[in-house]
């Protein structure tokens, strides 16, 4: 079972969380081009290795957290408050 370390609740089972996506993506400004907005909405990398992701503790404290996970091994190296 994959355990995610919640900064507020401690280690919890994966089933208590909802994955939101890549935590490294930066939202464009309203004045940015349509191409930049298209990339933001539709284009995502599929990294292999260490990666930061947004997770929501839906069945616990209901807070958002940033999880640092290796996408190749699924090993979680830590988490932090946003």
VMD Tcl script that builds the backbone (N, CA, C; Angstrom):
set m [mol new atoms 246]
animate dup $m
set s [atomselect $m all]
$s set {name element resname resid chain x y z} {
  {N N UNK 1 A 0.842 -1.171 0.000}
  {CA C UNK 1 A 0.000 0.000 0.000}
  {C C UNK 1 A 0.894 1.243 0.000}
  {N N UNK 2 A 0.547 2.199 -0.820}
  {CA C UNK 2 A 1.292 3.452 -0.898}
  {C C UNK 2 A 0.809 4.385 0.211}
  {N N UNK 3 A 1.749 4.882 1.011}
  {CA C UNK 3 A 1.431 5.822 2.085}
  {C C UNK 3 A 1.912 7.216 1.698}
  {N N UNK 4 A 1.055 8.183 1.868}
  {CA C UNK 4 A 1.397 9.576 1.585}
  {C C UNK 4 A 1.524 10.300 2.917}
  {N N UNK 5 A 2.667 10.979 3.144}
  {CA C UNK 5 A 2.841 11.703 4.410}
  {C C UNK 5 A 2.143 13.066 4.382}
  {N N UNK 6 A 1.003 13.155 5.051}
  {CA C UNK 6 A 0.290 14.427 5.146}
  {C C UNK 6 A 0.993 15.261 6.216}
  {N N UNK 7 A 1.327 16.528 5.925}
  {CA C UNK 7 A 1.999 17.373 6.919}
  {C C UNK 7 A 1.171 17.584 8.192}
  {N N UNK 8 A -0.142 17.420 8.113}
  {CA C UNK 8 A -1.011 17.663 9.259}
  {C C UNK 8 A -1.485 16.373 9.938}
  {N N UNK 9 A -1.661 15.295 9.181}
  {CA C UNK 9 A -2.241 14.057 9.717}
  {C C UNK 9 A -1.240 12.910 9.844}
  {N N UNK 10 A -0.066 13.049 9.285}
  {CA C UNK 10 A 0.902 11.954 9.289}
  {C C UNK 10 A 0.717 11.047 8.084}
  {N N UNK 11 A 1.319 9.868 8.119}
  {CA C UNK 11 A 1.237 8.925 6.996}
  {C C UNK 11 A -0.189 8.387 6.870}
  {N N UNK 12 A -0.722 8.469 5.652}
  {CA C UNK 12 A -2.075 7.994 5.372}
  {C C UNK 12 A -2.070 7.201 4.069}
  {N N UNK 13 A -3.060 6.326 3.911}
  {CA C UNK 13 A -3.187 5.490 2.718}
  {C C UNK 13 A -3.545 6.339 1.497}
  {N N UNK 14 A -3.081 5.911 0.351}
  {CA C UNK 14 A -3.326 6.595 -0.922}
  {C C UNK 14 A -4.816 6.817 -1.172}
  {N N UNK 15 A -5.645 5.883 -0.744}
  {CA C UNK 15 A -7.081 5.958 -1.000}
  {C C UNK 15 A -7.742 7.185 -0.365}
  {N N UNK 16 A -7.095 7.800 0.618}
  {CA C UNK 16 A -7.642 8.995 1.260}
  {C C UNK 16 A -7.402 10.264 0.440}
  {N N UNK 17 A -6.624 10.174 -0.626}
  {CA C UNK 17 A -6.197 11.348 -1.384}
  {C C UNK 17 A -6.755 11.348 -2.800}
  {N N UNK 18 A -6.810 12.544 -3.374}
  {CA C UNK 18 A -7.163 12.729 -4.774}
  {C C UNK 18 A -6.017 13.453 -5.452}
  {N N UNK 19 A -5.568 12.905 -6.588}
  {CA C UNK 19 A -4.472 13.496 -7.349}
  {C C UNK 19 A -4.998 14.676 -8.153}
  {N N UNK 20 A -4.277 15.803 -8.121}
  {CA C UNK 20 A -4.692 16.975 -8.886}
  {C C UNK 20 A -3.829 17.204 -10.108}
  {N N UNK 21 A -2.522 16.949 -10.014}
  {CA C UNK 21 A -1.674 17.123 -11.177}
  {C C UNK 21 A -0.306 17.678 -10.845}
  {N N UNK 22 A 0.358 18.084 -11.893}
  {CA C UNK 22 A 1.726 18.593 -11.853}
  {C C UNK 22 A 1.802 19.881 -11.035}
  {N N UNK 23 A 2.672 19.899 -10.031}
  {CA C UNK 23 A 2.811 21.080 -9.176}
  {C C UNK 23 A 3.825 22.079 -9.722}
  {N N UNK 24 A 4.431 21.772 -10.861}
  {CA C UNK 24 A 5.425 22.685 -11.426}
  {C C UNK 24 A 4.847 23.580 -12.524}
  {N N UNK 25 A 3.612 23.330 -12.931}
  {CA C UNK 25 A 2.982 24.118 -13.989}
  {C C UNK 25 A 2.562 25.474 -13.436}
  {N N UNK 26 A 2.898 26.529 -14.161}
  {CA C UNK 26 A 2.576 27.892 -13.736}
  {C C UNK 26 A 1.471 28.445 -14.638}
  {N N UNK 27 A 0.423 28.961 -14.021}
  {CA C UNK 27 A -0.705 29.515 -14.777}
  {C C UNK 27 A -0.267 30.779 -15.520}
  {N N UNK 28 A -0.603 30.886 -16.819}
  {CA C UNK 28 A -0.248 32.099 -17.575}
  {C C UNK 28 A -1.070 33.303 -17.114}
  {N N UNK 29 A -0.587 34.477 -17.479}
  {CA C UNK 29 A -1.325 35.709 -17.191}
  {C C UNK 29 A -2.474 35.833 -18.185}
  {N N UNK 30 A -3.471 36.611 -17.830}
  {CA C UNK 30 A -4.618 36.795 -18.731}
  {C C UNK 30 A -4.202 37.381 -20.076}
  {N N UNK 31 A -3.146 38.164 -20.076}
  {CA C UNK 31 A -2.699 38.813 -21.309}
  {C C UNK 31 A -1.811 37.926 -22.178}
  {N N UNK 32 A -1.479 36.720 -21.714}
  {CA C UNK 32 A -0.612 35.829 -22.494}
  {C C UNK 32 A -1.348 35.291 -23.720}
  {N N UNK 33 A -0.574 34.756 -24.642}
  {CA C UNK 33 A -1.117 34.311 -25.928}
  {C C UNK 33 A -1.993 33.064 -25.788}
  {N N UNK 34 A -2.794 32.823 -26.829}
  {CA C UNK 34 A -3.634 31.630 -26.863}
  {C C UNK 34 A -2.783 30.358 -26.832}
  {N N UNK 35 A -1.616 30.408 -27.461}
  {CA C UNK 35 A -0.723 29.249 -27.482}
  {C C UNK 35 A -0.237 28.900 -26.069}
  {N N UNK 36 A 0.094 29.933 -25.292}
  {CA C UNK 36 A 0.523 29.697 -23.911}
  {C C UNK 36 A -0.617 29.106 -23.078}
  {N N UNK 37 A -1.831 29.596 -23.301}
  {CA C UNK 37 A -2.982 29.055 -22.588}
  {C C UNK 37 A -3.272 27.620 -23.030}
  {N N UNK 38 A -3.139 27.337 -24.308}
  {CA C UNK 38 A -3.341 25.980 -24.807}
  {C C UNK 38 A -2.352 25.018 -24.148}
  {N N UNK 39 A -1.088 25.424 -24.096}
  {CA C UNK 39 A -0.068 24.590 -23.455}
  {C C UNK 39 A -0.390 24.368 -21.984}
  {N N UNK 40 A -0.859 25.388 -21.298}
  {CA C UNK 40 A -1.197 25.284 -19.880}
  {C C UNK 40 A -2.342 24.300 -19.645}
  {N N UNK 41 A -3.344 24.354 -20.498}
  {CA C UNK 41 A -4.530 23.525 -20.306}
  {C C UNK 41 A -4.335 22.092 -20.810}
  {N N UNK 42 A -3.682 21.919 -21.982}
  {CA C UNK 42 A -3.670 20.613 -22.628}
  {C C UNK 42 A -2.329 19.894 -22.670}
  {N N UNK 43 A -1.225 20.612 -22.628}
  {CA C UNK 43 A 0.075 19.983 -22.814}
  {C C UNK 43 A 0.719 19.684 -21.471}
  {N N UNK 44 A 1.041 18.429 -21.259}
  {CA C UNK 44 A 1.701 18.014 -20.017}
  {C C UNK 44 A 2.865 17.092 -20.352}
  {N N UNK 45 A 3.930 17.239 -19.572}
  {CA C UNK 45 A 5.054 16.325 -19.676}
  {C C UNK 45 A 4.706 15.054 -18.912}
  {N N UNK 46 A 5.374 13.983 -19.257}
  {CA C UNK 46 A 5.222 12.732 -18.522}
  {C C UNK 46 A 6.598 12.364 -17.995}
  {N N UNK 47 A 7.030 13.025 -16.909}
  {CA C UNK 47 A 8.398 12.866 -16.439}
  {C C UNK 47 A 8.660 11.479 -15.853}
  {N N UNK 48 A 9.908 11.069 -15.950}
  {CA C UNK 48 A 10.348 9.820 -15.345}
  {C C UNK 48 A 11.370 10.189 -14.285}
  {N N UNK 49 A 11.056 9.897 -13.040}
  {CA C UNK 49 A 11.951 10.253 -11.947}
  {C C UNK 49 A 11.254 11.164 -10.953}
  {N N UNK 50 A 12.057 11.941 -10.229}
  {CA C UNK 50 A 11.527 12.829 -9.189}
  {C C UNK 50 A 10.597 13.883 -9.791}
  {N N UNK 51 A 9.480 14.094 -9.112}
  {CA C UNK 51 A 8.480 15.021 -9.618}
  {C C UNK 51 A 7.653 15.556 -8.447}
  {N N UNK 52 A 7.163 16.794 -8.568}
  {CA C UNK 52 A 6.289 17.397 -7.555}
  {C C UNK 52 A 4.857 17.376 -8.072}
  {N N UNK 53 A 3.929 16.968 -7.206}
  {CA C UNK 53 A 2.530 16.828 -7.603}
  {C C UNK 53 A 1.615 17.428 -6.534}
  {N N UNK 54 A 0.446 17.897 -6.979}
  {CA C UNK 54 A -0.580 18.372 -6.057}
  {C C UNK 54 A -1.478 17.211 -5.690}
  {N N UNK 55 A -1.748 17.052 -4.388}
  {CA C UNK 55 A -2.674 16.048 -3.888}
  {C C UNK 55 A -3.622 16.727 -2.900}
  {N N UNK 56 A -4.849 16.248 -2.837}
  {CA C UNK 56 A -5.855 16.772 -1.912}
  {C C UNK 56 A -6.226 15.667 -0.940}
  {N N UNK 57 A -6.144 15.942 0.360}
  {CA C UNK 57 A -6.473 14.936 1.374}
  {C C UNK 57 A -7.978 14.938 1.582}
  {N N UNK 58 A -8.697 14.370 0.642}
  {CA C UNK 58 A -10.160 14.426 0.607}
  {C C UNK 58 A -10.830 13.660 1.738}
  {N N UNK 59 A -10.240 12.565 2.205}
  {CA C UNK 59 A -10.860 11.768 3.267}
  {C C UNK 59 A -10.210 12.028 4.621}
  {N N UNK 60 A -9.515 13.141 4.738}
  {CA C UNK 60 A -8.845 13.481 5.987}
  {C C UNK 60 A -9.063 14.939 6.328}
  {N N UNK 61 A -7.977 15.685 6.380}
  {CA C UNK 61 A -8.038 17.097 6.788}
  {C C UNK 61 A -8.550 18.024 5.680}
  {N N UNK 62 A -8.715 17.497 4.469}
  {CA C UNK 62 A -9.234 18.233 3.303}
  {C C UNK 62 A -8.321 19.386 2.882}
  {N N UNK 63 A -7.052 19.273 3.156}
  {CA C UNK 63 A -6.086 20.299 2.756}
  {C C UNK 63 A -5.307 19.836 1.536}
  {N N UNK 64 A -4.764 20.824 0.807}
  {CA C UNK 64 A -3.905 20.546 -0.340}
  {C C UNK 64 A -2.470 20.382 0.135}
  {N N UNK 65 A -1.729 19.518 -0.525}
  {CA C UNK 65 A -0.320 19.356 -0.212}
  {C C UNK 65 A 0.452 19.064 -1.486}
  {N N UNK 66 A 1.720 19.388 -1.437}
  {CA C UNK 66 A 2.625 19.120 -2.553}
  {C C UNK 66 A 3.446 17.896 -2.174}
  {N N UNK 67 A 3.325 16.844 -2.982}
  {CA C UNK 67 A 4.011 15.577 -2.726}
  {C C UNK 67 A 5.166 15.432 -3.712}
  {N N UNK 68 A 6.316 15.016 -3.205}
  {CA C UNK 68 A 7.494 14.780 -4.038}
  {C C UNK 68 A 7.612 13.268 -4.219}
  {N N UNK 69 A 7.381 12.821 -5.465}
  {CA C UNK 69 A 7.286 11.388 -5.751}
  {C C UNK 69 A 8.132 11.038 -6.965}
  {N N UNK 70 A 8.731 9.861 -6.926}
  {CA C UNK 70 A 9.463 9.336 -8.072}
  {C C UNK 70 A 8.452 8.588 -8.928}
  {N N UNK 71 A 8.219 9.068 -10.155}
  {CA C UNK 71 A 7.208 8.466 -11.020}
  {C C UNK 71 A 7.638 7.115 -11.572}
  {N N UNK 72 A 8.895 6.787 -11.469}
  {CA C UNK 72 A 9.399 5.501 -11.945}
  {C C UNK 72 A 9.212 4.420 -10.882}
  {N N UNK 73 A 9.525 4.736 -9.627}
  {CA C UNK 73 A 9.458 3.749 -8.550}
  {C C UNK 73 A 8.244 3.946 -7.641}
  {N N UNK 74 A 7.555 5.059 -7.761}
  {CA C UNK 74 A 6.427 5.453 -6.911}
  {C C UNK 74 A 6.847 5.728 -5.472}
  {N N UNK 75 A 8.128 5.814 -5.213}
  {CA C UNK 75 A 8.603 6.117 -3.864}
  {C C UNK 75 A 8.386 7.596 -3.568}
  {N N UNK 76 A 7.818 7.888 -2.418}
  {CA C UNK 76 A 7.534 9.261 -2.009}
  {C C UNK 76 A 8.670 9.718 -1.102}
  {N N UNK 77 A 9.309 10.831 -1.480}
  {CA C UNK 77 A 10.435 11.336 -0.712}
  {C C UNK 77 A 10.027 12.404 0.295}
  {N N UNK 78 A 8.785 12.844 0.254}
  {CA C UNK 78 A 8.319 13.830 1.212}
  {C C UNK 78 A 7.103 14.593 0.716}
  {N N UNK 79 A 6.612 15.465 1.569}
  {CA C UNK 79 A 5.483 16.313 1.201}
  {C C UNK 79 A 5.610 17.621 1.985}
  {N N UNK 80 A 4.853 18.607 1.558}
  {CA C UNK 80 A 4.908 19.911 2.216}
  {C C UNK 80 A 3.593 20.649 2.008}
  {N N UNK 81 A 3.359 21.622 2.838}
  {CA C UNK 81 A 2.194 22.486 2.671}
  {C C UNK 81 A 2.423 23.377 1.455}
  {N N UNK 82 A 1.360 23.762 0.769}
  {CA C UNK 82 A 1.542 24.623 -0.420}
  {C C UNK 82 A 2.078 26.001 -0.078}
}
mol reanalyze $m
mol bondsrecalc $m
mol representation Tube
mol addrep $m
